[in-house]
């Protein structure tokens, strides 16, 4: 049987003002979906201060939903 090789698409990184570091845009999307209630917060990786995220993400200039 032939081996299937998948091409991995590299992550795009954005500078997250809330976390004060570059993060993958997919993680930004997950955080925003958690803030909006469209994704369970427990399924978002990493330690997120959800009170701070709820305050910052809706007005963030690099947020997935604000670009």
Residue pairs with C-beta under 8 A, 6 or more apart in sequence:
11 24
11 25
11 26
12 24
12 25
13 22
13 23
13 24
13 25
14 22
14 23
14 25
14 28
14 62
15 21
15 22
15 62
16 22
16 23
16 28
16 60
16 62
17 56
17 60
17 61
17 62
18 31
18 49
18 52
18 53
18 56
18 57
18 60
25 64
27 44
27 45
27 46
28 62
28 63
28 64
29 64
30 39
30 43
30 44
30 45
31 44
31 48
31 53
31 57
32 57
32 63
32 64
32 65
33 39
33 44
34 40
34 41
34 43
34 44
34 48
34 50
34 53
35 50
35 53
35 54
35 57
35 58
36 65
41 48
41 50
57 63
58 65
58 66
59 66
60 66
61 67
